[in-house]
Amino acid sequence: MNFRRIIFLPGFLFIAGTCSAQSGASIKASVDKNKILIGEPFILTIEANQSPESVISFVSIDSIEHFEFLERPKIDTSTVNGSTLIRGVYKLTSFDSGHWVIPSFILFPSVKTDSIHVDVMFSDFDPNQDYHDIKDIIDVKPKENKQQWWWYAAAGALLVILIILYLRKREKTVIAVISPKEVIDPYDEAMAALNELQRNKPDNKLYHSKLVDIFRLYVFRKKGILSLQKTTDDLVMLLKDLNMPRDMFDKLSQSLRLSDFVKFAKYKSTEEDDKICFDNISESIKRMEQSGSNPPPKGGS
């Protein structure tokens, strides 16, 4: 019996100490939004409330699957009604579309948060709508609802002056010939844009963003493929219908995906990477132009 007491007494004291450390402790986690667009930031907040007799502790987060930290977390500690409140604020985003779960965070074995569901989506796109360029904001002055009598007097005087000028000056009507706006060939437009991009090369991310946009616009105008709002994987699937040589199709697919990684700051390309992507996209446009066959427009559903 004495031997059993020696064995079980330390274990009992350890369990009692753990329970005492957890008494009065609580933790909760929340997000400011459960649905985000891909790359859109959102806030994760974790609050741990612990009584004075508890062992003060907080969760340690190194990474969360499918999510990325945008900046260092802000950890604040305060005392509320004699209890210690620790609050951690984390700014996150995600570049993986889908339905993801932020797992439960454990403060003590019996004290943990609920899991949180977050949907990461692309912006809605209607493939039946025509493509429109982005236009600048036009300022519109509010209408003034002031109707004064002198407005009518001024309008009447102006009308009389116009009639007099019309009667006194009867000249032959000059017909202005409006020349139709020159339509630029998609291939010439793409080549000019590529040359301009090569001459005035911007920073790493903007360079790859413009390079892919030039290719997407050419495919849209020349081949009738609704490529402007497609993901890279969807666009690659549509490009299979162009019957490009296998080696060129593989190089083009790799270049488009590499540019995506650079745009979303998942990879920093080298000068050699930039040149390979430029050459592959430029050569693909030339080969598509030489093929001269336009498949029926496809956008996918």
N, C-alpha and C positions, 0 to 999 in steps of 0.2 A: 504493500500500500504506500509506503513512504517513497518507493521508487517511482510509482505512477504519479504521485503528487509532484515529484521533481520534474517529470517529463511534461505533464500537462499544464503546470502552473505558468511557465514562460509563454506558452502558446495562448493561454487564456488572457494573460496581460497584454500580449500583442494585439489580439482581436479587440479587446476592450479599448485599447489606445486608439486603434484605427477608427472604431465607431465613434469614439469621443471626438476625434479630429474631424469627422464628417458631420457631426451633429450641427444642425443649423446652417449648413452650406447648401447653396443652390447655384445653378448655372443655366443660362439660356442663350440661344443664338437666333439672329433674325437677319433678313436682307431687306433692302429698300425696294426691291422689285424682283418678281419671280419669272419675268419674261424679258429677255434682252435681245437686241440685234447683235449679230456677230461683230465682236470688237467693241461693243458698247460697255462702258464701265458701270459697276454697281457696287454698293457698300454692304459688307458683311460686318455685323456688330455682335460681339460676344461679351456678356456680362456675368461675372462670378461674384456672388454675395456670400461672405463668410463671417461667422460670429467670432468674437474675440478669442474664444477658447479653441477655435479651429486652427489647424495647421495651415497657414496662409500659402496657397498654391494657385497656379494658373496654367492653362493649356499652352503647349508649345506647338506651333504650326509651321512646318517647313515647306509643305506643298500640298495642293489639293488637285486631284486628278481631273483633267479636262479644263482647269482654270489656271490663270496666270495672275501673279501679283503685279500691280502697276506701280506701287511705291511702298516704302517701309511702313509697317503698321504703327498706329498711334495707341500707346498703352497708357491709361490714366488710372490712378488709385485715389480713392476718396473714402471718407468715413461718414456713414449715414446711420444715425440712431445707434451708435456704438459698434456697428458692423462695418467690415471692410469691403468696399465695392471696387472691383477691378474691371475696367472696361477696355476692350481691345477693338479698334476700328481698322478694317482691312479693305483696301480698294482693289477689286478684282475685275477681270474680264475673261472672255473665252473666244477662241477662234475655231472651236469645234462645234458645228451645228448638231443639235439633238436635245434629248431630254436627259439632263444630268442630275446627280444627287450629291449635295455637300454632306459628307458623313457626320455622324455624331461625334462630339468632342467630349472627352472624359476628364472630369476634374478629380473624382475619386471613383473607385469601382462601382459605387451605387449612386453616384451623382454625375449625370451626363446630360447633354442637350439632345433634342430631337434632330433627325436628319431634315435637310431642306432641299426641296425640288426646284430646279431652275431650268427653264426652256431657253435654248440659244437658237435663234432663227435668222433667216435671211429676210430682207425687206420684200414685201409683196410686189409681184410684177405681173402685169397682164400682157401676154404675148400677142394679143390681138390689137393692141394699141400701137400707133405709129411712133417711131423714135423722134424725140424733140430735143434739141440742144438746150442747155441750161441758159437762161437769160437773166440779165441783171434786173434788180428790183427797180421799178419805176415809181417815183414819188407822185402821188395824186393829191392835188390840193383839194381840201373840202369845199363843197359848194357853198356859196354865200347866198342866203335866202333874202337878200335885200333887193327889193324891187322899188326903184324910185322913178318918179315921173320923168326925170331928165334922160333916163335910158331910152324911153320911147321917143323923146324929142331928138336925141342924138341919132337913133336909128332912122327916123324919118328924114333928117337932114342928110345923112349918108346916102340914103336911097335916092334923094333928089339929085345929089352931086353925081352919082353913078349914072343916072339917066341922062344928065346933061353931057357928061363925058362920052357916053355911048353915041349920042346923036351927033356930037361935034367931030368925033373921030371914028370914022368907019374905014378901017384898014382891013386888008386881006387877012384872013385868019391863017396864022402860021401853025401848021400841023406839026407837032413834035413827034418825031419818030423815036419810040423807046426801043432800044435794042434789047433783045432777050439776054438774060443773065447767062453768062458762060457757065456751062456745066463741066466741072472738072472730072476727068476720068478717075475712078477709084484707085487704079494702079498708080497713075501719076501722082495722085494725092498721097498715097501711102509712101511712095519712094521719096517724095519731097519731104514728108514728115520725118522719115528715117534719116535722111541727110541732115536735116536741121537738128535732130536729136543728137546726131554724131558730132556736129560742129559745136553745139552749145550743150555739152553734157552736164545735166544737173546732178544733185546728190544721189547716192546709191538707191534709196527707196523710190524717189520720184522718177529716176531713169527707168527702172524696171516697170513702174506703173504706166508711164507713157508708152514704153515699148509694147506692152501687151495691149493697151488701148488702140494703138495704130493697127495692130493685127486684127483685133476684134472689129474695128470699124470697116476695114477692108473686106473681111469675110461677110459682114452684114450687107455692105453696098454691092459687092461683086457677086456673091454666091447666094444672097437672100436668106442666109442663116441668121436667126435671131440670137446673136452671140453677145449682145451688149450687157445683158443682165443674167447670163448663165454663169454658174460656177465653172471653175476650170475643168473639173471632172466631167460635167455635163457637156461642155464645149468639146472636149477631146472625143467623147462618144459621137457627137454630131459630125466631127471632122472625118470619121472613118468612112462616111458616105462619099467623100471626095476621091477615094481610090488613089491616094498618094502612095509612092514607093514606101515599102515597109521601113527602110532605114531612115528616110526623111521624116516619116510620121513619128517614129520613136524619138528622134532628136527634137522635133517640134514639141512633142508632149512633155519631154523632160525640161525643155526651156521654159514652157508656160508654167509648169509646176515650180521650178526653181524661182521664177519671178514672183510667184505667189508667196513663197517663203520669205523672200527679201521684203516684199511690200508689208507683210504682217510682222516684220522684225523677228522672224524666227531664224534667219540666216543672214550673214553679211557676206556678200559676194566679193570676189577678187576681180582685178582687171581682166584676167583670163576668162572668168565666168561671164562677165559683161560682154566680152567680145564673142564668145561662143553663142550666147543667147541672141545677140544681135544678128550674127551670121545665119543662125538656124531660122530665125523668123523672117529675115530678108530673103533667104533662099526659098523658103516655103511660099512666100507671096509670089516670087518670080515663077516658081514651078506651077502654082495654081493659075497664074495668068497665062502661061504657055499652054496649059491643058485646054483652056477655052471652053470647057464643058461646065455648065451650071446645073447642078442637081435641083430638083424641086425644093422650094423654100421649106425649111423645117425649123420648128422652135421647140419641139418637145412639150410635154404636158406637165 
